[in-house]
Amino acid sequence: MITSFPYFVNSQTEILILGTMPGIASLEKQEYYAHPRNHFWKIIYTLFDKLPISEVFEEKIKVLQANKIGVWDVLENCERKGSLDIHIKNYKENDFETLLKEFPRITKIIFNGKESHRYFIKKFGQIEGITYYVMPSTSPANTMSFEKKLEIWSNCF
């Protein structure tokens, strides 16, 4: 059984980015999007003109929070061999009802990949007052070019 990380959300958060479940590299480092070939941080830093990307995880979170962005995963825990979402089984979702009540400024959810969206919709459906965006996964398993991912991700900020 693997377990996701705590959310990084505060009272200013308006946008919530959701992955499915951290991959092996992230679990080992205990940091969101830690795989060196994952494009997540490069996209965020490029969009918010903050390059170069910090090596310090706390600094990365500060960039998100300065732009009213939070991050979490759809699943609280699951069984999975490797890092791919297609291998997920016996899962439990995180408690989004409580999170969205506690942080009512969140009006936009960006899904990092189709699988996070699929798991979320299956459990929670369309939540009133929230706009959903399904973005291409930033994972290295998604072979779309960085430039194309950046172009598509830029449409939701």
Long-range contacts (C-beta under 8 A, 24 or more apart in sequence): 1-77, 1-78, 1-79, 1-90, 2-27, 2-77, 2-78, 2-79, 2-80, 3-76, 3-77, 4-72, 4-73, 4-75, 4-76, 4-77, 4-94, 5-30, 5-31, 5-32, 5-72, 5-73, 7-70, 7-71, 7-72, 7-94, 7-99, 8-32, 8-61, 8-64, 8-65, 8-70, 8-71, 8-72, 9-70, 9-71, 9-72, 9-99, 9-103, 9-106, 10-65, 10-70, 10-103, 11-103, 11-105, 12-65, 12-68, 12-105, 13-65, 13-68, 13-69, 13-70, 13-103, 13-105, 13-106, 14-68, 14-69, 14-105, 14-106, 14-107, 14-108, 15-67, 15-68, 15-69, 15-70, 15-106, 15-107, 15-108, 15-109, 15-110, 15-157, 16-69, 16-70, 16-71, 16-72, 16-106, 16-108, 16-109, 16-110, 17-64, 17-69, 17-70, 17-71, 17-72, 17-109, 17-110, 17-111, 17-112, 18-71, 18-72, 18-73, 18-74, 18-109, 18-110, 18-111, 18-112, 18-116, 18-120, 19-71, 19-72, 19-73, 19-74, 19-112, 19-113, 19-116, 20-73, 20-74, 20-75, 20-85, 20-88, 20-112, 20-113, 20-115, 20-116, 20-119, 21-73, 21-74, 21-75, 21-78, 21-80, 21-85, 21-88, 21-91, 22-73, 23-83, 23-139, 24-82, 24-83, 25-83, 29-57, 31-57, 31-60, 32-57, 32-71, 33-138, 35-83, 35-139, 35-140, 37-140, 38-138, 38-139, 38-140, 39-138, 39-140, 39-146, 39-149, 39-150, 40-112, 40-138, 42-146, 42-150, 43-138, 43-146, 43-149, 43-150, 43-153, 44-69, 46-150, 47-150, 47-153, 47-154, 47-157, 67-157, 68-105, 70-103, 70-106, 72-99, 73-116, 74-111, 74-116, 74-119, 74-120, 75-119, 83-139, 83-141, 84-141, 85-113, 85-115, 85-116, 86-115, 88-115, 91-119, 93-119, 93-120, 93-123, 93-124, 96-120, 96-124, 96-127, 97-124, 100-127, 100-130, 106-130, 107-131, 108-132, 108-133, 108-156, 109-133, 110-135, 110-156, 111-135, 112-137, 112-138, 113-137, 113-138, 113-139, 113-142
